Amino acid sequence: MSKNYAVVLAEGVERLFPVSMSSFIRTSQELHYFLASEIDANGTFFYMVLRESANLGIPTDFQLHIPHGYIRYILATKDEKLLGFF
């Protein structure tokens, strides 16, 4: 089963990313999150593959590694509309 992951960032973390990353950070109901197609929480950093640029809707295969402390929680579902805050 293919899953979609909303990797919700801890409060204020979105400001730590450079402007060039802003197209990948989505915002809804005062939450900032990345939409990922793959994640791996094992290891020193949290690994994810970002599905697409939020602003452009362009498919991508962008890999990102961030500290675990940047993450508030993760939601996963087969249908991204079921995540509830799109």
Phi, psi and omega in degrees: 000129176280133181242157171246138181239127171261109180266099186277127184277148174296158183302128177086349183294329181302334179285346181279345181272146178293161181304326181297340179270351187298334179289346179263344181270122179260154181228134176201135178049046179064015175255143175244133185207160171256142172262117186241151176261340177218145174219158174210113183270359179277145178105179183294322180243155175277125184256138174211153173251118182279133186287314184198161175288128183297321183282323187260340182067023182270126177301145182212170176228048185279123180260137182226136176241123180228157177298145180301328181293347178283348190255130175276308176194172181231133174249140180227140177199158176289317180257116184299335178294337180282352178296333169096349181228037177270000000 
